[in-house]
Amino acid sequence: VGAATGMRIAEIGAAVESDLQDKDQIKCIQVKADAKTKASSSRLIPLPNFLCDQQWPKQPLNDKAVGKRFGRLKRSLGFGDDLVFHSIRKTFATVCEQQGITEGVAADLLGHEKQTMTYGLYSGGSSVTQKKTVIDIINAYLDLEVQFFDLESQQLEP
């Protein structure tokens, strides 16, 4: 979920079935109003297609428990302590930049403050349609990267 949406670990742990909503015919998750920053609270994050039909918990998860699950998963995949969950958000931001996504839309997805008066003070933010386009671009890129990784690993096997 973090790689596909850029959401923080606590936001993912707090997301429940009742936070799902449709906006402009796009399935989204509503980040809680008590999120980390003013810019990150109450924002709508469009879901990538593969997450639209997933079951979401009815009760919030403890973000420490989610963090422990992440830690066990990363160790089982051979990653060390230098990879933390926040690394996924950094990767999301990097891929946004590399794919030519405007900083304003990336900031709206990541829940970051916009520093300029024009966007930070006067703008109403990116539309759900704009954000969904970015989510689709990011996830298409990640799909290609995973496919490439799978091809490389298959070629390395004896």
C-alpha positions as CSV (number, residue, x, y, z in Angstrom):
1,V,0.0,0.0,0.0
2,G,2.8,2.4,0.9
3,A,4.7,1.8,-2.4
4,A,1.5,2.2,-4.4
5,T,0.1,5.3,-2.7
6,G,2.9,7.0,-0.8
7,M,0.9,6.8,2.5
8,R,2.7,6.8,5.8
9,I,2.8,3.6,7.9
10,A,0.5,5.1,10.6
11,E,-2.0,6.2,7.8
12,I,-2.1,2.7,6.4
13,G,-2.6,1.2,9.9
14,A,-5.4,3.6,10.6
15,A,-7.2,3.0,7.3
16,V,-10.4,1.0,7.6
17,E,-13.2,-0.1,5.4
18,S,-15.4,2.9,6.3
19,D,-12.6,5.2,5.0
20,L,-13.2,4.0,1.4
21,Q,-15.2,6.2,-0.8
22,D,-15.9,7.0,-4.5
23,K,-15.1,10.4,-5.8
24,D,-15.7,11.2,-9.4
25,Q,-16.1,7.4,-10.0
26,I,-12.6,6.8,-8.5
27,K,-12.2,4.6,-5.5
28,C,-10.2,6.4,-2.8
29,I,-9.1,6.1,0.8
30,Q,-9.8,9.0,3.1
31,V,-6.8,9.7,5.3
32,K,-7.9,10.4,8.9
33,A,-8.3,13.9,10.1
34,D,-5.8,13.4,12.8
35,A,-2.9,12.5,10.5
36,K,0.6,13.7,11.1
37,T,0.4,17.2,9.5
38,K,-2.3,19.6,8.4
39,A,-1.5,19.0,4.8
40,S,-1.7,15.2,5.3
41,S,-5.0,15.1,7.2
42,S,-8.3,14.4,5.5
43,R,-6.8,14.0,2.1
44,L,-8.2,11.6,-0.5
45,I,-5.7,9.1,-2.0
46,P,-7.0,7.3,-5.1
47,L,-6.3,3.6,-5.0
48,P,-4.5,1.8,-7.7
49,N,-6.6,-0.8,-9.5
50,F,-5.1,-3.8,-7.8
51,L,-6.1,-2.4,-4.4
52,C,-9.7,-1.4,-5.3
53,D,-11.2,-4.9,-4.5
54,Q,-9.0,-5.7,-1.5
55,Q,-10.6,-6.2,1.9
56,W,-9.8,-3.4,4.4
57,P,-10.0,-4.0,8.1
58,K,-13.0,-2.9,10.0
59,Q,-10.9,-1.7,12.9
60,P,-7.7,0.3,12.8
61,L,-4.4,-1.6,13.1
62,N,-1.7,-0.7,15.5
63,D,1.0,1.0,13.3
64,K,3.7,-0.7,15.5
65,A,2.2,-4.1,14.6
66,V,2.3,-3.0,10.9
67,G,5.9,-1.9,11.4
68,K,6.8,-5.3,12.9
69,R,5.2,-7.1,9.9
70,F,7.1,-4.9,7.6
71,G,10.3,-5.7,9.4
72,R,9.8,-9.4,9.3
73,L,8.9,-9.2,5.6
74,K,12.0,-7.2,4.7
75,R,14.3,-9.5,6.6
76,S,12.8,-12.5,4.9
77,L,13.5,-10.9,1.6
78,G,17.1,-10.3,2.6
79,F,17.0,-6.5,3.3
80,G,18.9,-5.1,6.2
81,D,18.2,-2.4,8.8
82,D,19.1,0.4,6.4
83,L,15.7,-0.1,4.7
84,V,12.9,1.4,6.8
85,F,9.2,1.9,5.9
86,H,9.9,5.6,5.3
87,S,12.3,4.5,2.5
88,I,9.2,3.5,0.5
89,R,7.8,7.1,0.7
90,K,11.2,8.4,-0.4
91,T,11.1,6.0,-3.4
92,F,7.5,7.1,-4.2
93,A,8.7,10.8,-4.2
94,T,11.7,9.9,-6.3
95,V,9.6,8.0,-8.9
96,C,7.2,10.9,-9.0
97,E,10.1,13.2,-9.9
98,Q,11.6,10.8,-12.4
99,Q,8.3,10.4,-14.1
100,G,7.8,14.1,-14.5
101,I,5.0,14.5,-12.0
102,T,4.6,18.1,-10.8
103,E,5.7,18.8,-7.3
104,G,2.3,20.1,-6.3
105,V,0.5,16.9,-7.2
106,A,3.2,14.8,-5.5
107,A,2.9,16.9,-2.4
108,D,-0.9,16.5,-2.4
109,L,-0.4,12.7,-2.6
110,L,2.3,12.5,0.1
111,G,0.6,15.0,2.4
112,H,3.3,17.6,2.3
113,E,2.9,21.4,2.7
114,K,3.3,23.5,-0.4
115,Q,5.8,26.2,0.2
116,T,4.7,28.9,-2.3
117,M,1.9,31.4,-1.6
118,T,0.2,30.5,-4.9
119,Y,-0.1,26.8,-4.2
120,G,0.3,26.7,-0.5
121,L,-2.2,29.4,0.4
122,Y,-4.5,29.9,-2.6
123,S,-4.7,26.5,-4.3
124,G,-7.5,24.1,-3.5
125,G,-5.1,21.2,-4.4
126,S,-5.0,18.6,-7.1
127,S,-8.2,16.9,-8.3
128,V,-8.8,13.3,-7.6
129,T,-8.5,12.6,-11.3
130,Q,-5.1,14.2,-11.4
131,K,-4.0,12.2,-8.4
132,K,-5.4,9.0,-9.9
133,T,-3.4,9.6,-13.1
134,V,-0.2,9.9,-11.0
135,I,-1.1,6.7,-9.0
136,D,-1.5,4.8,-12.3
137,I,1.8,6.2,-13.7
138,I,3.7,5.2,-10.5
139,N,2.1,1.8,-10.4
140,A,2.8,1.1,-14.1
141,Y,6.4,2.1,-13.5
142,L,6.7,-0.2,-10.4
143,D,5.0,-3.1,-12.3
144,L,7.7,-2.7,-15.0
145,E,10.5,-2.6,-12.4
146,V,9.1,-5.8,-10.8
147,Q,8.8,-7.6,-14.1
148,F,12.4,-6.6,-15.0
149,F,13.6,-7.8,-11.6
150,D,11.8,-11.1,-12.1
151,L,13.4,-11.5,-15.6
152,E,16.8,-10.8,-14.2
153,S,16.5,-13.2,-11.4
154,Q,15.2,-15.9,-13.7
155,Q,18.3,-15.4,-15.9
156,L,20.6,-15.8,-13.0
157,E,19.3,-19.2,-12.0
158,P,21.3,-22.2,-13.2
